[in-house]
Amino acid sequence: MKPNEAKQKYIELLAEAENASGRKEAVKLIHKADKVRMKLGEGDKVE
């Protein structure tokens, strides 16, 4: 997944979580968004 695609996916997931009907659904979407966010940050690591 390219950085721009990941960023867009992250934004979409957060928007879905904000409009979620239930708490469990919102938490699931927030966790998915967090996984995408972590992938975005992996490119910044220098080893």
Buried (B, 14 or more C-beta within 10 A) or exposed (E): EEEEEBBEBBEEBBEBBEEBEEEEEBEBBBEBBEEBBEBBEEEEEEE
